[in-house]
Amino acid sequence: MSAVTPERAQPEDSAAAAAPPLASGVIARRVYGFFRPHKGGVIGAIIAFLLASATEPLIPKLLQTALDKGFLAQPAFPLWMVPVALIGLFLARGLFSFAGTYLLNRSTSRAVLDLREALATSLLRADAAVFNRMTPGITVSKIINDPQQMANQLGSAMITLLRDGTTAAALVAYLFWQNWQLTLLSLITVPLLGVGVRFVHRRVHAMGSAQYEAQQRLVNVVDDMARAWRVIRTFDAGAFERGRFEAEARQVQRATMKSVAASALMTPMSQLAASFGVAAIVTLALWQAQTQGGTVGEFAGYVTALLLLVSKTRHLTDVSQPITNALITARGCFELLDAEPEPDHGTRTLERARGDIVFDHVSLAYPGAERPALQDLQLRVRAGTTVALVGSSGAGKTTIVSTLLGFATPQDGALTLDGLPLAELRKADLRRQFAVVSQDIVLFDASVAANVVYAQPFDAARIESCLRAAALWDFVQSLPQGVETPIGVNGSRLSGGQRQRLAIARALYKDAPVWILDEATSALDTESERAIQQALERWHGQKTMIVIAHRLSTIRKADAIHVMADGRVIESGDHAALLAQPGGRYRAMVEAQHGASG
């Protein structure tokens, strides 16, 4: 079904737009909720990384043994054991690291899939206000790019924490076992490091948020460039759009560098703090060796383990930025996930309507609009009749369609379908009664047949019948793959008239009791329009048809023509009756079109 757009775009939902951002702790808990179903893989990864880390302290231990017992006149072990032990040690560590990385990424990819499915579900049920404030480019980014980017950042940080964190824990345990006094002394660097980490984390969070927002603005610019390329070239606005892009791209580049600079402070700051501890420990270790005795191997093993620990802690300080950026990206995902769903308070079901529609003193005003879109509208569309709506832009014609489909809700009056108030019907049951063809054609990146059948049971004979009725069958037969030929994004491989005829075929295939044609033949040539008019006439008396048209020649045979202005009906009757009214609005419109064509 083609999208229906109200005559006045509703303003951005300020309440939603001004909603306070989620706290990092809340975001972290919600992110964990998507990982929880796959925690088995995460636990397996943790075990694998623990086993890999357990091999790390063996390196300084092997060095100590080699120095103390391997350089003697009579070594305590055969020479062949050295390569076997080293190769075996690194082989075991590599296998455990691979297993941990694989298990963690498998769990992460499944969490990304769950999050994408949740985001897609939220988008499909979102209220219209969400689409008014969120561009298609931003939506694509939030559903496709952001979950994967968040997962990559968290996965990288988790691997670092598991691989280097568990290794650091194992090395600390080894250092305490070797010399608990020296190891305890190393903890003097922890308060210094904590203060620095807190400062850098705040800076990284602020710069990361600015970077994310700049990227979103850049996505909007690129979305405009891709969507409006015809307009851009028609207005020779390439240089103008390039300037817009370069300005936003520079903002992204500057924000990125500020974020990188803030994160880069962590490494030298942590190394400086660690240097105080290392200097104190090495000095004290040398003093102990000189005064209390000790072997060169013990000293070399202890210092090697200590330097390995410093290396691992340096890696651990680098995880602040990816975790912060991941939470910022996740916040953007959850903004879509928490989007207000379309309200559906209806409880009654309706299998198939007759198509009797009544607007009884209906008034509707969009938020922030200067005047109502519909005001005290009285309109009756009897089942099986063809009714035309005419009038200038802004008269309320398309708002009538939006109201019938449940995209807009009247503030006053009663609107019924077969005597049932629309507000009491479930929206799915309500919309099942309508087939809509709008001048704003929306097609899908699929085959001709898939666009005709769209979400309906497949019937090849019915597809052919609808394509013939839409004057498109001969063209489809000339395509390389017939009805299975792909039509491109939004029908990009078709002409404007072919796209409109395909949308008409889709509406015919739906076989709803009420058809709404909103300038449905505006892009067609006279011959194609005549063919479609003849096809539609075959359903006269069987379908309720609401036709919105500016080309008055297409509605002469309508059972009733309603002329609208300022959201109300000002003239009603068939073509002959309205044309006979001296000074009437419809007569003036017909004469103006005849004069223009003459």
PAVEX-149129 format. One line per 5 residues: number of its first residue (from 1); their letters; for each residue x, y, z of C-alpha. Coordinates in steps of 0.02 Angstrom, whole numbers, plus 50000, padded with zeros to 5 digits. Example, Ala and Ser with C-alpha at 12.3 -4.5 7.8 and 13.67 -1.06 7.14 Angstrom:
2
1 = as = 50615 49775 50390 ~ 50684 49947 50357
***
This chain:
598
1 = msavt = 50000 50000 50000 ~ 50068 50169 49954 ~ 50106 50289 50093 ~ 49980 50427 50128 ~ 50048 50594 50184
6 = peraq = 49937 50725 50268 ~ 49927 50895 50187 ~ 50019 50972 50333 ~ 50166 50880 50406 ~ 50146 50859 50590
11 = pedsa = 50281 50949 50690 ~ 50413 50856 50784 ~ 50352 50777 50943 ~ 50438 50893 51063 ~ 50403 50781 51211
16 = aaaap = 50492 50636 51131 ~ 50630 50743 51062 ~ 50662 50822 51232 ~ 50664 50657 51327 ~ 50814 50650 51443
21 = plasg = 50954 50533 51387 ~ 50968 50367 51473 ~ 51102 50348 51605 ~ 51253 50241 51562 ~ 51208 50114 51696
26 = viarr = 51033 50093 51625 ~ 51102 50073 51450 ~ 51229 49944 51508 ~ 51092 49841 51592 ~ 50985 49847 51436
31 = vygff = 51130 49797 51326 ~ 51162 49651 51443 ~ 50982 49601 51417 ~ 51021 49561 51234 ~ 51175 49461 51284
36 = rphkg = 51089 49364 51424 ~ 51008 49232 51310 ~ 51181 49194 51240 ~ 51276 49195 51404 ~ 51329 49014 51379
41 = gviga = 51449 49068 51243 ~ 51511 49212 51350 ~ 51544 49095 51497 ~ 51636 48976 51380 ~ 51740 49122 51317
46 = iiafl = 51782 49174 51495 ~ 51839 48997 51537 ~ 51946 48989 51379 ~ 52027 49156 51417 ~ 52059 49103 51598
51 = lasat = 52147 48947 51536 ~ 52248 49053 51413 ~ 52292 49174 51553 ~ 52348 49033 51666 ~ 52492 49001 51546
56 = eplip = 52556 49180 51559 ~ 52644 49167 51729 ~ 52734 49012 51665 ~ 52841 49124 51552 ~ 52934 49214 51693
61 = kllqt = 52938 49049 51789 ~ 53023 48963 51642 ~ 53145 49109 51629 ~ 53187 49094 51814 ~ 53213 48906 51799
66 = aldkg = 53320 48926 51644 ~ 53432 49056 51727 ~ 53450 48965 51893 ~ 53462 48784 51834 ~ 53500 48789 51648
71 = flaqp = 53667 48879 51653 ~ 53749 48759 51773 ~ 53889 48640 51727 ~ 53764 48500 51753 ~ 53592 48569 51699
76 = afplw = 53443 48504 51799 ~ 53344 48462 51640 ~ 53386 48398 51465 ~ 53405 48529 51327 ~ 53263 48460 51219
81 = mvpva = 53137 48506 51353 ~ 53166 48693 51322 ~ 53090 48703 51145 ~ 52955 48576 51191 ~ 52901 48677 51342
86 = liglf = 52904 48844 51251 ~ 52814 48783 51094 ~ 52687 48688 51197 ~ 52655 48838 51307 ~ 52624 48956 51161
91 = largl = 52520 48824 51069 ~ 52405 48800 51218 ~ 52388 48988 51244 ~ 52347 49013 51058 ~ 52214 48877 51057
96 = fsfag = 52130 48943 51212 ~ 52135 49122 51147 ~ 52058 49068 50981 ~ 51919 48973 51069 ~ 51881 49122 51181
101 = tylln = 51879 49246 51037 ~ 51767 49133 50931 ~ 51642 49097 51069 ~ 51630 49280 51120 ~ 51604 49341 50941
106 = rstsr = 51472 49207 50910 ~ 51374 49267 51060 ~ 51399 49448 51007 ~ 51336 49417 50830 ~ 51180 49332 50897
111 = avldl = 51149 49478 51015 ~ 51166 49597 50865 ~ 51037 49494 50771 ~ 50916 49502 50918 ~ 50941 49690 50935
116 = reala = 50914 49720 50748 ~ 50754 49617 50751 ~ 50692 49715 50902 ~ 50734 49880 50816 ~ 50646 49827 50655
121 = tsllr = 50492 49775 50755 ~ 50493 49942 50846 ~ 50506 50035 50680 ~ 50360 49939 50605 ~ 50246 49982 50751
126 = adaav = 50309 50160 50780 ~ 50191 50307 50783 ~ 50189 50427 50634 ~ 50277 50561 50737 ~ 50434 50452 50739
131 = fnrmt = 50445 50458 50549 ~ 50421 50646 50551 ~ 50577 50674 50656 ~ 50687 50529 50598 ~ 50751 50525 50419
136 = pgitv = 50767 50360 50322 ~ 50957 50375 50327 ~ 50960 50390 50516 ~ 50839 50245 50530 ~ 50949 50134 50422
141 = skiin = 51101 50183 50525 ~ 51015 50145 50690 ~ 50955 49973 50633 ~ 51101 49912 50525 ~ 51260 50005 50572
146 = dpqqm = 51239 50053 50755 ~ 51207 49877 50827 ~ 51358 49806 50735 ~ 51468 49953 50783 ~ 51413 49938 50964
151 = anqlg = 51445 49751 50963 ~ 51616 49771 50883 ~ 51666 49900 51013 ~ 51600 49798 51159 ~ 51670 49637 51088
156 = samit = 51842 49715 51069 ~ 51835 49784 51246 ~ 51772 49619 51317 ~ 51911 49522 51230 ~ 52039 49644 51300
161 = llrdg = 51964 49632 51474 ~ 51954 49443 51469 ~ 52121 49412 51386 ~ 52225 49546 51472 ~ 52120 49561 51630
166 = ttaaa = 52130 49377 51674 ~ 52314 49376 51626 ~ 52344 49526 51739 ~ 52254 49437 51881 ~ 52361 49282 51855
171 = lvayl = 52520 49387 51852 ~ 52470 49479 52011 ~ 52442 49311 52097 ~ 52614 49253 52038 ~ 52696 49413 52099
176 = fwqnw = 52616 49395 52271 ~ 52677 49216 52278 ~ 52852 49270 52231 ~ 52865 49423 52343 ~ 52710 49489 52429
181 = qltll = 52800 49640 52504 ~ 52856 49708 52336 ~ 52688 49670 52256 ~ 52595 49760 52394 ~ 52704 49910 52362
186 = slitv = 52648 49914 52180 ~ 52471 49954 52236 ~ 52524 50133 52275 ~ 52493 50174 52092 ~ 52310 50122 52098
191 = pllgv = 52239 50284 52178 ~ 52339 50391 52056 ~ 52276 50289 51910 ~ 52096 50294 51972 ~ 52092 50484 51978
196 = gvrfv = 52162 50499 51803 ~ 52044 50368 51731 ~ 51892 50458 51801 ~ 51945 50623 51724 ~ 51984 50546 51554
201 = hrrvh = 51822 50445 51555 ~ 51717 50603 51574 ~ 51810 50686 51432 ~ 51793 50532 51320 ~ 51606 50522 51354
206 = amgsa = 51578 50706 51310 ~ 51682 50698 51152 ~ 51606 50530 51101 ~ 51430 50602 51115 ~ 51478 50751 51007
211 = qyeaq = 51556 50634 50879 ~ 51399 50524 50870 ~ 51285 50674 50846 ~ 51398 50743 50710 ~ 51394 50575 50621
216 = qrlvn = 51204 50574 50627 ~ 51198 50747 50545 ~ 51319 50687 50411 ~ 51206 50537 50378 ~ 51061 50657 50350
221 = vvddm = 51161 50756 50222 ~ 51211 50598 50127 ~ 51030 50538 50134 ~ 50976 50702 50054 ~ 51109 50685 49919
226 = arawr = 51057 50508 49874 ~ 50869 50535 49885 ~ 50858 50704 49797 ~ 50992 50683 49664 ~ 50872 50734 49524
231 = virtf = 50826 50896 49613 ~ 51009 50932 49652 ~ 51060 50915 49470 ~ 50908 51008 49407 ~ 50953 51156 49517
236 = dagaf = 51139 51136 49477 ~ 51164 51125 49666 ~ 51311 51005 49666 ~ 51431 51135 49736 ~ 51304 51186 49868
241 = ergrf = 51276 51007 49926 ~ 51463 50972 49922 ~ 51485 51122 50037 ~ 51354 51054 50156 ~ 51438 50885 50156
246 = eaear = 51612 50956 50183 ~ 51553 51064 50328 ~ 51472 50917 50418 ~ 51617 50801 50374 ~ 51738 50925 50452
251 = qvqra = 51631 50928 50609 ~ 51641 50738 50617 ~ 51830 50744 50589 ~ 51855 50873 50726 ~ 51743 50780 50848
256 = tmksv = 51835 50617 50807 ~ 52005 50695 50840 ~ 51945 50769 51005 ~ 51880 50597 51056 ~ 52043 50513 51003
261 = aasal = 52147 50645 51095 ~ 52045 50621 51253 ~ 52066 50433 51244 ~ 52252 50446 51202 ~ 52281 50533 51368
266 = mtpms = 52246 50368 51455 ~ 52403 50278 51397 ~ 52538 50406 51445 ~ 52446 50444 51606 ~ 52437 50260 51656
271 = qlaas = 52618 50232 51605 ~ 52674 50381 51709 ~ 52578 50317 51861 ~ 52648 50142 51834 ~ 52825 50208 51819
276 = fgvaa = 52822 50266 52000 ~ 52775 50093 52057 ~ 52899 50005 51944 ~ 53042 50119 51998 ~ 53002 50091 52181
281 = ivtla = 52986 49902 52160 ~ 53146 49880 52058 ~ 53244 49986 52182 ~ 53176 49889 52331 ~ 53205 49722 52242
286 = lwqaq = 53387 49767 52211 ~ 53405 49820 52393 ~ 53330 49654 52452 ~ 53446 49556 52337 ~ 53597 49648 52405
291 = tqggt = 53550 49636 52589 ~ 53445 49477 52604 ~ 53513 49373 52462 ~ 53424 49304 52310 ~ 53466 49231 52142
296 = vgefa = 53478 49321 51976 ~ 53341 49206 51910 ~ 53220 49256 52047 ~ 53252 49440 52014 ~ 53237 49419 51824
301 = gyvta = 53079 49315 51840 ~ 52999 49442 51957 ~ 53043 49592 51849 ~ 52986 49502 51691 ~ 52817 49463 51770
306 = llllv = 52806 49643 51831 ~ 52840 49714 51657 ~ 52713 49595 51581 ~ 52586 49656 51709 ~ 52622 49838 51663
311 = sktrh = 52596 49795 51479 ~ 52429 49712 51516 ~ 52367 49853 51626 ~ 52412 49977 51489 ~ 52298 49879 51372
316 = ltdvs = 52161 49878 51504 ~ 52164 50068 51515 ~ 52129 50076 51328 ~ 51957 49994 51345 ~ 51878 50152 51415
321 = qpitn = 51848 50233 51247 ~ 51768 50084 51155 ~ 51654 50048 51303 ~ 51602 50230 51315 ~ 51573 50243 51127
326 = alita = 51476 50080 51129 ~ 51359 50146 51263 ~ 51335 50308 51165 ~ 51292 50208 51009 ~ 51176 50095 51109
331 = rgcfe = 51086 50250 51174 ~ 51045 50295 50993 ~ 50978 50119 50963 ~ 50869 50125 51118 ~ 50796 50292 51065
336 = lldae = 50719 50199 50917 ~ 50681 50046 51023 ~ 50584 50155 51145 ~ 50492 50250 51008 ~ 50310 50277 51049
341 = pepdh = 50207 50140 50964 ~ 50058 50184 50857 ~ 49907 50190 50972 ~ 49778 50056 50936 ~ 49634 50060 51058
346 = gtrtl = 49513 49967 50946 ~ 49441 49802 51006 ~ 49315 49757 50871 ~ 49357 49651 50720 ~ 49289 49664 50544
351 = erarg = 49318 49531 50413 ~ 49253 49620 50259 ~ 49158 49784 50252 ~ 49020 49833 50132 ~ 49104 50002 50114
356 = divfd = 48975 50124 50184 ~ 49071 50274 50254 ~ 49000 50421 50352 ~ 49089 50579 50413 ~ 48970 50659 50537
361 = hvsla = 49026 50834 50588 ~ 49209 50779 50593 ~ 49344 50905 50640 ~ 49531 50873 50643 ~ 49677 50988 50677
366 = ypgae = 49860 50939 50670 ~ 49967 50994 50818 ~ 50037 51168 50790 ~ 49933 51200 50633 ~ 49859 51374 50608
371 = rpalq = 49688 51307 50557 ~ 49599 51138 50558 ~ 49628 51017 50415 ~ 49447 50961 50429 ~ 49311 51066 50509
376 = dlqlr = 49133 51007 50538 ~ 49147 50891 50387 ~ 48988 50803 50334 ~ 49014 50671 50200 ~ 48926 50509 50153
381 = vragt = 49002 50377 50039 ~ 48875 50240 50006 ~ 48933 50062 49981 ~ 48968 50017 49799 ~ 48970 50197 49737
386 = tvalv = 49109 50299 49660 ~ 49138 50465 49746 ~ 49258 50600 49687 ~ 49342 50730 49797 ~ 49403 50889 49713
391 = gssga = 49470 51053 49774 ~ 49628 51155 49789 ~ 49781 51096 49883 ~ 49754 51103 50070 ~ 49566 51082 50055
396 = gktti = 49573 50923 50162 ~ 49559 50786 50031 ~ 49712 50686 50080 ~ 49675 50713 50264 ~ 49512 50620 50234
401 = vstll = 49615 50473 50170 ~ 49734 50483 50319 ~ 49586 50484 50437 ~ 49503 50335 50353 ~ 49665 50235 50369
406 = gfatp = 49688 50280 50552 ~ 49844 50386 50525 ~ 49755 50540 50592 ~ 49625 50547 50731 ~ 49480 50671 50730
411 = qdgal = 49454 50778 50884 ~ 49268 50800 50858 ~ 49126 50714 50767 ~ 49093 50533 50720 ~ 49171 50430 50581
416 = tldgl = 49096 50260 50543 ~ 49123 50116 50423 ~ 48967 50010 50398 ~ 48897 50093 50554 ~ 49047 50045 50661
421 = plael = 49150 50188 50736 ~ 49326 50181 50664 ~ 49400 50210 50837 ~ 49325 50045 50895 ~ 49402 49943 50755
426 = rkadl = 49573 49864 50769 ~ 49688 49957 50650 ~ 49739 49797 50560 ~ 49555 49756 50526 ~ 49520 49936 50474
431 = rrqfa = 49664 49947 50349 ~ 49623 49777 50276 ~ 49466 49856 50203 ~ 49562 49983 50098 ~ 49673 49975 49944
436 = vvsqd = 49761 50140 49913 ~ 49852 50208 49762 ~ 49933 50376 49796 ~ 50024 50497 49683 ~ 50172 50467 49800
441 = ivlfd = 50214 50293 49737 ~ 50311 50176 49851 ~ 50378 50015 49776 ~ 50495 49882 49845 ~ 50664 49820 49786
446 = asvaa = 50596 49655 49722 ~ 50519 49580 49565 ~ 50364 49640 49474 ~ 50266 49492 49541 ~ 50324 49520 49720
451 = nvvya = 50267 49702 49712 ~ 50096 49652 49644 ~ 50069 49513 49771 ~ 50146 49610 49917 ~ 50103 49520 50080
456 = qpfda = 49960 49424 49996 ~ 49948 49240 49943 ~ 50032 49208 49774 ~ 49917 49174 49625 ~ 49998 49182 49452
461 = aries = 49832 49197 49358 ~ 49776 49338 49472 ~ 49942 49428 49447 ~ 49917 49424 49258 ~ 49737 49484 49274
466 = clraa = 49788 49633 49382 ~ 49933 49680 49268 ~ 49818 49675 49118 ~ 49690 49783 49207 ~ 49828 49907 49248
471 = alwdf = 49883 49912 49064 ~ 50054 49842 49110 ~ 50049 49661 49050 ~ 50121 49690 48877 ~ 50267 49787 48950
476 = vqslp = 50302 49653 49081 ~ 50302 49518 48947 ~ 50441 49611 48858 ~ 50554 49607 49012 ~ 50698 49480 49016
481 = qgvet = 50625 49381 49162 ~ 50442 49428 49140 ~ 50351 49452 49306 ~ 50507 49395 49399 ~ 50611 49541 49335
486 = pigvn = 50681 49650 49477 ~ 50623 49831 49468 ~ 50761 49912 49574 ~ 50749 50021 49728 ~ 50577 50102 49731
491 = gsrls = 50551 50049 49549 ~ 50704 50143 49485 ~ 50708 50036 49327 ~ 50532 50088 49279 ~ 50464 50249 49208
496 = ggqrq = 50348 50359 49310 ~ 50193 50294 49221 ~ 50249 50113 49239 ~ 50278 50136 49425 ~ 50103 50208 49444
501 = rlaia = 50023 50067 49345 ~ 50116 49939 49451 ~ 50048 50021 49608 ~ 49874 50011 49534 ~ 49900 49826 49497
506 = ralyk = 49952 49800 49678 ~ 49794 49884 49739 ~ 49688 49779 49620 ~ 49771 49620 49684 ~ 49728 49662 49864
511 = dapvw = 49543 49657 49816 ~ 49488 49765 49962 ~ 49306 49822 49973 ~ 49356 50007 49971 ~ 49477 50080 49844
516 = ildea = 49557 50250 49866 ~ 49637 50328 49712 ~ 49733 50484 49762 ~ 49787 50558 49595 ~ 49819 50378 49544
521 = tsald = 49821 50414 49356 ~ 49911 50581 49361 ~ 50071 50512 49283 ~ 49984 50412 49146 ~ 49960 50453 48964
526 = teser = 49784 50470 48897 ~ 49777 50294 48823 ~ 49838 50209 48983 ~ 49720 50315 49088 ~ 49574 50266 48979
531 = aiqqa = 49619 50082 48993 ~ 49627 50092 49182 ~ 49464 50189 49191 ~ 49379 50053 49090 ~ 49451 49920 49205
536 = lerwh = 49391 50012 49359 ~ 49218 50032 49286 ~ 49200 49843 49286 ~ 49196 49850 49476 ~ 49067 49990 49482
541 = gqktm = 48933 49939 49605 ~ 49044 49804 49681 ~ 49177 49915 49760 ~ 49168 50079 49853 ~ 49285 50198 49765
546 = iviah = 49350 50365 49828 ~ 49439 50459 49690 ~ 49544 50615 49720 ~ 49586 50703 49559 ~ 49636 50872 49492
551 = rlsti = 49607 50816 49313 ~ 49417 50833 49312 ~ 49395 50734 49151 ~ 49434 50575 49248 ~ 49287 50592 49370
556 = rkada = 49141 50637 49256 ~ 49059 50466 49281 ~ 49071 50470 49471 ~ 48908 50443 49563 ~ 48943 50595 49670
561 = ihvma = 49071 50735 49663 ~ 49111 50832 49820 ~ 49200 50999 49806 ~ 49303 51038 49960 ~ 49376 51198 50031
566 = dgrvi = 49448 51237 50203 ~ 49416 51061 50268 ~ 49230 51051 50224 ~ 49117 51006 50078 ~ 49048 51160 49992
571 = esgdh = 48965 51079 49840 ~ 48898 50905 49804 ~ 48815 50820 49657 ~ 48853 50726 49497 ~ 48948 50805 49353
576 = aalla = 48795 50868 49262 ~ 48713 50940 49417 ~ 48868 51033 49474 ~ 48903 51096 49300 ~ 48727 51168 49293
581 = qpggr = 48753 51276 49447 ~ 48787 51456 49391 ~ 48934 51530 49485 ~ 48976 51362 49563 ~ 49153 51317 49614
586 = yramv = 49154 51154 49515 ~ 49091 51239 49358 ~ 49229 51370 49374 ~ 49359 51232 49393 ~ 49296 51141 49237
591 = eaqhg = 49293 51301 49134 ~ 49469 51345 49194 ~ 49535 51175 49140 ~ 49447 51185 48972 ~ 49519 51358 48946
596 = asg = 49693 51298 48990 ~ 49681 51148 48873 ~ 49611 51259 48736
***
